[in-house]
């Protein structure tokens, strides 16, 4: 699995294609290319029967280069990395950064492929793919490309649990520029899998990650805040900042909770602010009692809903603040 961490602490997973699937795709491509080459060769032999031997050799070399070398290069360039064999196996050639390939990438892959696939019957390509961690052959190394799997099984995307509400805005001034992407990925993986961990192992892991994160930010973790809540709050603070940079200053506050999700609360570590327990939110179906807040310069409200000095009956309407 090749992972790329975005600014929202989300790992984009790219699955490199390994040797068996790549070998099957190459065999399909070669079968099609050889069939086309045989048809073209038969046609050229019939068309150049009246030429001398040197001209026939030149035509055969040109047909070999155009069909077996130029054909795959043109197909990968026009299809953005999808040849017939790769399309059948669910593979695609992309750049190292995940973008689509261009003509220069396909040209380098095709030129090197003549040596490592056609002239050596794929032996060099197999050895290079087995040695490479991401299954790349020499053409991919020189071209800066990677063959990835496009058809992957769908799975449930893990979500980062929301931090406690009493930590909202607690880390607004925290400097997150010194935190590397690898640490963000480790924190996110812990937060999405903390329910599957043993409580003692999860608590020790959270303490280590919190210590490493606080050392990178230059500010110690607040006293009385559990390590898991601290990690969740810092990750959501980073998401808020990325949302503000993307959508403007109107994006703020903690993201809405994920449907079916709950705030991060590992067993044995209830989240409560140092000053007391967290008040439960009111029920949506409970009757709402009107509340009046004094406004500077306004008359106090009397017991009958009238203000002192005003004998008009109260209508029950409260103007917006």
LUMBA-361917 format. One record per atom (N, C-alpha, C): residue in one letter; x, y, z. Coordinates in pm, whole numbers, padded with zeros to 5 digits, always signed. Example, Ala and Ser with C-alpha at 12.3 -4.5 7.8 and 13.67 -1.06 7.14 Angstrom:
REM residues 2
a+01319-00569+00780
a+01230-00450+00780
a+01320-00330+00780
s+01285-00225+00708
s+01367-00106+00714
s+01290+00003+00787
END
This chain:
REM residues 321
x+00085-00119+00000
x+00000+00000+00000
x+00089+00124+00000
x+00069+00211-00096
x+00142+00338-00104
x+00047+00448-00061
x+00084+00524+00043
x-00007+00621+00104
x+00046+00762+00086
x-00048+00853+00061
x-00019+00996+00049
x-00110+01069+00145
x-00054+01148+00236
x-00131+01217+00339
x-00164+01357+00290
x-00294+01393+00294
x-00337+01526+00254
x-00338+01619+00374
x-00376+01744+00349
x-00380+01842+00457
x-00487+01813+00559
x-00589+01735+00523
x-00693+01701+00619
x-00659+01577+00698
x-00533+01534+00696
x-00489+01413+00766
x-00561+01290+00713
x-00588+01288+00583
x-00652+01175+00520
x-00549+01106+00432
x-00538+00975+00447
x-00441+00899+00369
x-00505+00849+00241
x-00453+00895+00128
x-00499+00845+00000
x-00418+00721-00034
x-00486+00611-00053
x-00419+00484-00071
x-00411+00450-00220
x-00290+00422-00268
x-00265+00374-00402
x-00209+00233-00392
x-00271+00142-00463
x-00229+00002-00456
x-00144-00030-00577
x-00011-00041-00560
x+00073-00074-00675
x+00043-00215-00726
x+00049-00231-00857
x+00029-00361-00919
x+00155-00444-00905
x+00138-00570-00870
x+00251-00660-00852
x+00277-00738-00980
x+00378-00826-00972
x+00427-00895-01090
x+00322-00982-01159
x+00241-01063-01090
x+00146-01150-01164
x+00048-01071-01251
x-00015-00967-01195
x-00112-00891-01275
x-00043-00814-01387
x+00075-00761-01361
x+00147-00689-01465
x+00193-00783-01575
x+00237-00903-01539
x+00279-01000-01641
x+00162-01042-01729
x+00045-01061-01668
x-00072-01096-01747
x-00111-00984-01843
x-00104-00859-01795
x-00136-00745-01881
x-00037-00734-01997
x+00093-00756-01969
x+00195-00748-02075
x+00175-00859-02177
x+00139-00979-02131
x+00116-01089-02225
x-00003-01059-02317
x-00108-01001-02263
x-00222-00964-02347
x-00184-00856-02448
x-00108-00756-02402
x-00064-00651-02495
x+00027-00707-02604
x+00119-00798-02566
x+00209-00855-02665
x+00133-00943-02764
x+00032-01014-02714
x-00047-01098-02806
x-00117-01013-02911
x-00174-00903-02869
x-00241-00814-02965
x-00139-00751-03059
x-00025-00705-03003
x+00077-00640-03087
x+00137-00738-03188
x+00162-00862-03146
x+00218-00962-03238
x+00118-00996-03348
x-00010-01006-03310
x-00111-01035-03413
x-00117-00922-03515
x-00114-00797-03469
x-00114-00685-03562
x+00013-00684-03645
x+00126-00717-03584
x+00254-00717-03656
x+00255-00824-03765
x+00196-00940-03736
x+00192-01045-03838
x+00107-01003-03956
x-00006-00942-03929
x-00093-00896-04037
x-00024-00788-04120
x+00041-00693-04051
x+00112-00587-04123
x+00228-00644-04204
x+00299-00741-04150
x+00413-00800-04220
x+00368-00873-04346
x+00259-00948-04335
x+00208-01018-04454
x+00169-00918-04562
x+00105-00810-04522
x+00068-00708-04619
x+00188-00641-04682
x+00293-00615-04603
x+00412-00551-04657
x+00490-00644-04749
x+00492-00773-04716
x+00562-00869-04803
x+00495-00875-04940
x+00362-00873-04936
x+00291-00876-05065
x+00309-00746-05142
x+00323-00634-05069
x+00335-00505-05137
x+00476-00475-05183
x+00577-00533-05118
x+00717-00502-05151
x+00787-00622-05214
x+00713-00708-05279
x+00777-00826-05339
x+00870-00790-05454
x+00847-00676-05513
x+00931-00637-05626
x+01054-00557-05585
x+01074-00528-05458
x+01190-00452-05413
x+01308-00544-05388
x+01427-00482-05379
x+01546-00561-05349
x+01551-00598-05202
x+01653-00677-05165
x+01663-00727-05028
x+01684-00614-04927
x+01766-00515-04959
x+01793-00405-04866
x+01666-00325-04836
x+01584-00301-04934
x+01460-00227-04913
x+01362-00308-04830
x+01355-00438-04854
x+01266-00522-04775
x+01309-00526-04628
x+01441-00531-04604
x+01490-00530-04465
x+01457-00397-04398
x+01473-00287-04470
x+01442-00156-04413
x+01293-00145-04381
x+01208-00196-04468
x+01064-00191-04443
x+01027-00279-04324
x+01089-00394-04311
x+01059-00483-04198
x+01102-00421-04065
x+01219-00354-04065
x+01264-00288-03942
x+01170-00173-03906
x+01128-00098-04005
x+01036+00013-03979
x+00902-00038-03926
x+00854-00148-03985
x+00727-00204-03935
x+00741-00256-03794
x+00856-00314-03762
x+00879-00363-03624
x+00877-00248-03524
x+00947-00140-03557
x+00952-00027-03466
x+00816+00041-03453
x+00743+00053-03564
x+00615+00122-03559
x+00509+00041-03486
x+00507-00088-03503
x+00400-00171-03445
x+00433-00213-03304
x+00551-00272-03282
x+00584-00327-03151
x+00641-00225-03054
x+00690-00111-03101
x+00744-00007-03013
x+00656+00117-03015
x+00628+00169-03134
x+00547+00289-03141
x+00401+00267-03107
x+00350+00148-03135
x+00210+00119-03104
x+00179+00129-02955
x+00252+00057-02868
x+00226+00071-02724
x+00246+00211-02671
x+00344+00284-02724
x+00366+00422-02680
x+00246+00509-02715
x+00196+00494-02838
x+00081+00574-02879
x-00045+00537-02800
x-00064+00409-02773
x-00183+00366-02698
x-00178+00420-02556
x-00064+00409-02487
x-00054+00459-02350
x-00066+00610-02344
x-00017+00680-02445
x-00028+00826-02445
x-00173+00871-02466
x-00240+00810-02562
x-00377+00851-02592
x-00477+00806-02486
x-00450+00692-02423
x-00542+00640-02321
x-00502+00680-02180
x-00397+00760-02164
x-00349+00805-02033
x-00313+00686-01942
x-00238+00593-02000
x-00185+00483-01919
x-00268+00357-01919
x-00368+00348-02004
x-00451+00227-02009
x-00434+00159-02145
x-00358+00052-02149
x-00352-00030-02269
x-00461-00135-02262
x-00473-00218-02365
x-00576-00321-02366
x-00555-00422-02253
x-00431-00464-02234
x-00404-00559-02127
x-00427-00500-01990
x-00384-00376-01970
x-00405-00311-01840
x-00553-00283-01816
x-00626-00250-01921
x-00769-00228-01906
x-00841-00357-01866
x-00797-00470-01924
x-00858-00599-01889
x-00824-00641-01746
x-00705-00607-01698
x-00662-00646-01563
x-00692-00539-01458
x-00750-00427-01499
x-00781-00323-01403
x-00660-00245-01355
x-00562-00223-01444
x-00439-00152-01409
x-00432-00021-01486
x-00343+00065-01440
x-00322+00192-01507
x-00184+00245-01471
x-00119+00310-01568
x+00011+00372-01546
x-00011+00518-01506
x+00046+00559-01393
x+00036+00696-01345
x+00175+00746-01310
x+00185+00876-01291
x+00311+00933-01244
x+00332+00901-01097
x+00451+00932-01047
x+00480+00907-00906
x+00391+00988-00815
x+00344+01104-00860
x+00255+01186-00779
x+00108+01154-00801
x+00079+01050-00878
x-00059+01009-00899
x-00126+01070-01020
x-00060+01159-01093
x-00119+01223-01209
x-00110+01137-01334
x-00183+01174-01440
x-00178+01097-01565
x-00045+01116-01636
x-00003+01014-01709
x+00124+01020-01780
x+00108+01099-01909
x+00222+01145-01962
x+00225+01217-02088
x+00310+01139-02188
x+00334+01202-02304
x+00407+01133-02409
x+00548+01097-02367
x+00614+01188-02294
x+00753+01159-02256
x+00761+01039-02162
x+00662+01023-02075
x+00664+00906-01987
x+00643+00777-02066
x+00547+00780-02158
x+00523+00661-02240
x+00642+00631-02330
x+00710+00735-02379
x+00825+00714-02466
x+00940+00647-02391
x+00968+00693-02270
x+01076+00632-02192
x+01041+00488-02155
x+00917+00463-02114
x+00876+00328-02079
x+00886+00235-02201
x+00842+00284-02317
x+00849+00200-02436
x+00991+00175-02483
x+01078+00277-02476
x+01217+00259-02521
x+01292+00162-02431
x+01274+00176-02300
x+01341+00082-02208
x+01277-00056-02217
x+01146-00061-02246
x+01079-00190-02257
x+01128-00274-02372
x+01183-00211-02476
x+01241-00289-02586
x+01354-00377-02537
x+01435-00324-02444
x+01549-00400-02393
x+01506-00499-02286
x+01429-00454-02189
x+01399-00540-02074
x+01281-00634-02096
x+01205-00616-02203
x+01092-00706-02228
x+01111-00782-02359
x+01134-00711-02469
x+01141-00778-02599
x+01274-00851-02619
x+01387-00785-02595
x+01516-00845-02624
x+01558-00949-02522
x+01512-00938-02399
x+01550-01035-02294
x+01433-01123-02252
x+01324-01120-02331
x+01206-01202-02304
x+01148-01175-02164
x+01159-01053-02117
x+01099-01013-01991
x+01174-01053-01867
x+01294-01108-01881
x+01369-01154-01763
x+01411-01035-01677
x+01465-00931-01741
x+01509-00813-01665
x+01390-00745-01599
x+01279-00737-01671
x+01161-00673-01614
x+01109-00751-01493
x+01112-00884-01499
x+01065-00965-01386
x+01155-00947-01265
x+01285-00946-01287
x+01380-00930-01175
x+01363-00792-01111
x+01352-00688-01195
x+01336-00553-01141
x+01204-00538-01067
x+01098-00599-01117
x+00969-00590-01049
x+00970-00664-00916
x+01041-00776-00909
x+01049-00850-00782
x+01134-00777-00679
x+01238-00709-00724
x+01326-00637-00631
x+01260-00509-00582
x+01186-00441-00668
x+01124-00313-00631
x+01015-00333-00527
x+01008-00242-00434
x+00906-00250-00329
x+00767-00227-00385
x+00756-00143-00487
x+00627-00112-00547
x+00607-00181-00682
x+00688-00284-00710
x+00670-00364-00830
x+00703-00290-00959
x+00796-00196-00958
x+00828-00118-01077
x+00940-00186-01155
x+00928-00181-01288
x+01038-00226-01373
x+01130-00108-01405
x+01235-00133-01482
x+01332-00027-01510
x+01268+00088-01588
x+01177+00057-01678
x+01111+00164-01752
x+01033+00257-01662
x+00969+00203-01557
x+00897+00288-01462
x+00994+00372-01380
x+01109+00315-01345
x+01207+00390-01265
x+01262+00508-01344
x+01298+00486-01470
x+01354+00594-01551
x+01248+00696-01591
x+01125+00653-01611
x+01019+00744-01653
x+00951+00813-01535
x+00973+00765-01413
x+00905+00823-01298
x+00758+00789-01294
x+00724+00664-01325
x+00585+00621-01329
x+00563+00505-01234
x+00437+00469-01221
x+00397+00360-01133
x+00269+00299-01189
x+00264+00166-01189
x+00144+00095-01233
x+00062+00061-01109
x-00062+00110-01105
x-00147+00093-00988
x-00273+00017-01029
x-00341-00036-00928
x-00468-00105-00949
x-00582-00004-00942
x-00667-00007-01044
x-00784+00081-01045
x-00906+00015-00983
x-00924-00112-01002
x-01039-00182-00947
x-00999-00246-00815
x-01041-00182-00706
x-01012-00231-00572
x-01144-00254-00501
x-01149-00350-00409
x-01276-00375-00338
x-01316-00257-00254
x-01445-00226-00256
x-01497-00117-00176
x-01504-00158-00030
x-01469-00067+00054
x-01473-00092+00197
x-01524+00030+00271
x-01555+00008+00395
x-01605+00118+00477
x-01490+00211+00515
x-01504+00336+00483
x-01400+00434+00511
x-01403+00469+00660
x-01294+00447+00732
x-01295+00483+00874
x-01297+00633+00894
x-01367+00677+00996
x-01379+00819+01024
x-01300+00852+01150
x-01258+00975+01158
x-01189+01024+01277
x-01294+01070+01376
x-01301+01012+01495
x-01405+01051+01591
x-01390+01196+01633
x-01504+01257+01661
x-01504+01398+01700
x-01453+01413+01843
x-01380+01520+01871
x-01331+01543+02008
x-01444+01594+02096
x-01423+01596+02227
x-01526+01654+02317
x-01551+01800+02285
x-01675+01842+02308
x-01713+01980+02274
x-01642+02083+02361
x-01604+02045+02482
x-01538+02142+02569
x-01395+02172+02528
x-01344+02099+02425
x-01212+02129+02371
x-01220+02217+02246
x-01339+02265+02212
x-01354+02348+02093
x-01276+02478+02109
x-01191+02505+02010
x-01111+02627+02011
x-00997+02628+02109
x-00971+02515+02174
x-00863+02510+02275
x-00726+02520+02211
x-00715+02473+02087
x-00584+02468+02022
x-00581+02556+01897
x-00653+02666+01902
x-00659+02755+01785
x-00526+02823+01758
x-00446+02845+01862
x-00317+02914+01846
x-00200+02817+01836
x-00226+02688+01822
x-00119+02589+01820
x-00048+02592+01685
x+00084+02584+01687
x+00164+02582+01565
x+00177+02438+01517
x+00115+02409+01402
x+00115+02273+01348
x+00207+02258+01227
x+00286+02359+01198
x+00370+02353+01078
x+00485+02254+01092
x+00527+02223+01214
x+00640+02133+01232
x+00603+01987+01245
x+00477+01953+01231
x+00433+01814+01245
x+00448+01745+01111
x+00524+01638+01099
x+00541+01570+00969
x+00417+01491+00931
x+00410+01458+00803
x+00294+01382+00753
x+00288+01242+00813
x+00404+01183+00840
x+00404+01049+00898
x+00339+01046+01036
x+00360+01150+01115
x+00297+01156+01247
x+00147+01178+01235
x+00104+01263+01140
x-00040+01282+01119
x-00105+01149+01080
x-00039+01072+00995
x-00094+00944+00954
x-00103+00848+01072
x+00000+00845+01156
x-00004+00756+01273
x-00115+00795+01370
x-00135+00925+01390
x-00243+00970+01479
x-00378+00934+01421
x-00395+00955+01291
x-00524+00922+01229
x-00551+00772+01236
x-00451+00690+01212
x-00471+00546+01218
x-00509+00502+01361
x-00449+00566+01460
x-00487+00531+01598
x-00631+00571+01627
x-00670+00693+01586
x-00804+00741+01616
x-00911+00659+01546
x-00881+00607+01427
x-00980+00528+01355
x-00984+00383+01399
x-00886+00339+01478
x-00880+00198+01519
x-00873+00181+01671
x-00902+00286+01748
x-00885+00275+01892
x-00984+00177+01954
x-01100+00156+01891
x-01196+00061+01945
x-01151-00084+01928
x-01060-00109+01835
x-01011-00244+01813
x-00889-00278+01898
x-00836-00181+01971
x-00715-00202+02050
x-00750-00241+02192
x-00655-00310+02254
x-00667-00337+02397
x-00660-00205+02474
x-00740-00186+02579
x-00741-00056+02648
x-00603-00013+02697
x-00526-00104+02753
x-00394-00067+02801
x-00299-00033+02687
x-00304-00115+02581
x-00218-00087+02465
x-00258+00044+02399
x-00389+00069+02385
x-00435+00193+02324
x-00398+00315+02405
x-00407+00303+02541
x-00370+00416+02626
x-00221+00448+02614
x-00137+00343+02613
x+00008+00365+02600
x+00042+00425+02464
x-00026+00378+02360
x-00001+00432+02226
x-00043+00578+02219
x-00158+00611+02279
x-00204+00750+02278
x-00107+00841+02353
x-00052+00793+02463
x+00044+00874+02539
x+00169+00901+02456
x+00217+00800+02386
x+00338+00820+02304
x+00311+00917+02189
x+00196+00900+02123
x+00165+00990+02012
x+00142+01133+02061
x+00078+01147+02177
x+00056+01281+02231
x+00187+01347+02269
x+00280+01270+02327
x+00410+01326+02362
x+00487+01368+02237
x+00482+01285+02134
x+00552+01319+02010
x+00488+01441+01943
x+00355+01448+01945
x+00286+01561+01884
x+00313+01691+01959
x+00312+01686+02092
x+00339+01807+02169
x+00483+01853+02152
x+00576+01759+02133
x+00715+01800+02109
x+00731+01866+01973
x+00652+01822+01875
x+00660+01883+01742
x+00596+02021+01739
x+00490+02040+01816
x+00422+02169+01817
x+00490+02270+01909
x+00573+02222+02002
x+00641+02313+02094
x+00557+02355+02212
x+00439+02298+02230
x+00352+02331+02342
x+00310+02202+02410
x+00323+02191+02541
x+00283+02068+02609
x+00133+02049+02606
x+00092+01924+02618
x-00051+01894+02622
x-00111+01949+02750
x-00234+02002+02747
x-00296+02057+02868
x-00312+01953+02977
x-00298+01997+03099
x-00315+01908+03214
x-00461+01868+03229
x-00483+01742+03260
x-00619+01693+03282
x-00691+01652+03156
x-00631+01669+03039
x-00693+01629+02913
x-00638+01493+02874
x-00723+01392+02856
x-00673+01260+02814
x-00600+01268+02682
x-00505+01177+02664
x-00423+01180+02543
x-00506+01160+02418
x-00604+01070+02423
x-00688+01048+02306
x-00768+01170+02267
x-00824+01239+02366
x-00900+01361+02337
x-00809+01470+02281
x-00687+01478+02333
x-00591+01576+02283
x-00559+01550+02136
x-00537+01424+02100
x-00506+01390+01961
x-00624+01421+01871
x-00745+01384+01913
x-00863+01410+01831
x-00885+01559+01811
x-00865+01639+01916
x-00887+01783+01906
x-00784+01848+01814
x-00659+01804+01820
x-00557+01864+01735
x-00580+01827+01588
x-00620+01703+01562
x-00649+01662+01424
x-00766+01743+01368
x-00870+01764+01447
x-00983+01843+01399
x-00946+01990+01384
x-00855+02040+01465
x-00808+02177+01447
x-00736+02191+01315
x-00659+02091+01277
x-00592+02096+01147
x-00693+02090+01033
x-00797+02009+01047
x-00899+02003+00944
x-00972+02137+00930
x-00996+02204+01041
x-01061+02334+01037
x-00975+02435+00962
x-00846+02434+00987
x-00757+02528+00919
x-00751+02501+00770
x-00746+02374+00732
x-00745+02342+00590
x-00876+02382+00524
x-00988+02364+00595
x-01117+02405+00539
x-01124+02556+00522
x-01067+02630+00616
x-01066+02776+00603
x-00979+02822+00487
x-00866+02755+00468
x-00781+02792+00354
x-00848+02758+00221
x-00931+02653+00221
x-00994+02610+00097
x-01121+02687+00067
x-01208+02704+00168
x-01339+02762+00146
x-01351+02904+00199
x-01248+02959+00261
x-01254+03094+00311
x-01278+03099+00460
x-01296+03221+00510
x-01306+03242+00655
x-01441+03199+00710
x-01537+03165+00624
x-01669+03125+00675
x-01668+02986+00736
x-01569+02904+00701
x-01563+02768+00757
x-01499+02775+00894
x-01567+02726+00992
x-01513+02729+01127
x-01588+02634+01216
x-01536+02614+01336
x-01598+02522+01431
x-01564+02379+01398
x-01606+02289+01485
x-01577+02150+01464
x-01668+02095+01355
x-01618+02002+01274
x-01702+01944+01170
x-01819+01870+01232
x-01930+01856+01159
x-02045+01784+01214
x-02011+01639+01238
x-02073+01575+01336
x-02042+01436+01365
x-02082+01346+01251
x-02008+01239+01235
x-02036+01143+01131
x-02159+01063+01168
x-02252+01037+01075
x-02370+00959+01110
x-02331+00824+01166
x-02385+00791+01281
x-02353+00666+01346
x-02229+00671+01430
x-02156+00782+01429
x-02034+00793+01506
x-02059+00857+01640
x-01957+00857+01722
x-01965+00914+01856
x-01833+00979+01888
x-01832+01074+01982
x-01705+01136+02021
x-01608+01032+02073
x-01481+01064+02058
x-01376+00973+02100
x-01379+00956+02251
x-01399+00836+02298
x-01407+00809+02442
x-01361+00667+02469
x-01230+00644+02487
x-01183+00509+02515
x-01229+00461+02651
x-01239+00329+02672
x-01283+00277+02800
x-01189+00318+02913
x-01248+00354+03024
x-01167+00388+03140
x-01117+00529+03141
x-01148+00607+03040
x-01100+00747+03034
x-01214+00837+02994
x-01311+00860+03082
x-01424+00946+03047
x-01378+01088+03024
x-01435+01150+02922
x-01396+01285+02888
x-01482+01383+02968
x-01422+01454+03056
x-01490+01557+03134
x-01393+01672+03152
x-01440+01793+03142
x-01350+01907+03159
x-01297+01913+03301
x-01181+01971+03323
x-01126+01979+03457
x-01218+02047+03556
x-01306+02137+03513
x-01393+02208+03606
x-01520+02135+03643
x-01553+02025+03578
x-01675+01955+03612
x-01723+01873+03495
x-01835+01802+03510
x-01885+01716+03403
x-01939+01796+03287
x-01947+01730+03174
x-01998+01794+03053
x-02150+01791+03056
x-02221+01905+03044
x-02368+01902+03044
x-02419+01834+02919
x-02522+01751+02938
x-02581+01682+02825
x-02665+01779+02743
x-02664+01766+02612
x-02745+01856+02529
x-02892+01825+02548
x-02980+01926+02534
x-03123+01903+02553
x-03179+01814+02443
x-03284+01743+02480
x-03350+01660+02381
x-03422+01747+02280
x-03429+01692+02157
x-03492+01771+02052
x-03644+01777+02069
x-03703+01674+02135
x-03848+01673+02151
x-03893+01732+02283
x-03802+01786+02363
x-03838+01844+02492
x-03892+01984+02471
x-03991+02027+02551
x-04042+02165+02537
x-03936+02266+02576
x-03928+02370+02499
x-03827+02473+02520
x-03890+02587+02598
x-03834+02618+02713
x-03884+02728+02796
x-03820+02858+02749
x-03897+02966+02741
x-03839+03093+02697
x-03742+03147+02800
x-03636+03201+02753
x-03534+03259+02841
x-03511+03402+02799
x-03493+03488+02898
x-03473+03629+02873
x-03337+03669+02928
x-03263+03739+02848
x-03131+03785+02888
x-03135+03936+02896
x-03084+03993+03004
x-03087+04139+03015
x-03000+04205+02911
x-03052+04311+02854
x-02977+04388+02755
x-02939+04520+02817
x-02813+04563+02802
x-02773+04692+02861
x-02862+04804+02811
x-02914+04886+02907
x-02998+04999+02873
x-03145+04969+02864
x-03184+04840+02880
x-03325+04803+02870
x-03386+04800+03008
x-03519+04811+03016
x-03589+04805+03142
x-03598+04662+03191
x-03593+04641+03321
x-03606+04504+03371
x-03745+04451+03343
x-03750+04320+03328
x-03876+04253+03295
x-03952+04225+03422
x-04079+04261+03423
x-04163+04239+03540
x-04217+04099+03546
x-04283+04059+03655
x-04331+03923+03669
x-04444+03890+03574
x-04515+03991+03526
x-04627+03964+03437
x-04590+03974+03291
x-04459+03977+03261
x-04415+03985+03122
x-04411+04127+03073
x-04428+04229+03163
x-04424+04369+03123
x-04298+04433+03179
x-04247+04527+03108
x-04132+04601+03155
x-04179+04715+03243
x-04095+04752+03342
x-04128+04863+03430
x-04138+04991+03349
x-04247+05063+03372
x-04270+05187+03298
x-04348+05166+03170
x-04380+05040+03140
x-04457+05012+03019
x-04576+04928+03059
x-04699+04984+03049
x-04820+04917+03093
x-04886+04836+02982
x-04822+04832+02862
x-04883+04757+02753
x-04865+04609+02778
x-04963+04528+02741
x-04950+04384+02761
x-04840+04327+02675
x-04776+04223+02730
x-04668+04158+02656
x-04724+04068+02548
x-04664+04071+02434
x-04709+03986+02323
x-04635+03853+02318
x-04530+03839+02401
x-04451+03715+02395
x-04347+03714+02287
x-04339+03821+02207
x-04240+03827+02100
x-04110+03885+02152
x-04001+03813+02127
x-03869+03858+02169
x-03792+03896+02044
x-03752+04023+02030
x-03678+04062+01910
x-03544+03992+01906
x-03494+03966+01787
x-03363+03898+01776
x-03253+03986+01830
x-03152+03919+01889
x-03039+03993+01946
x-02953+04049+01837
END
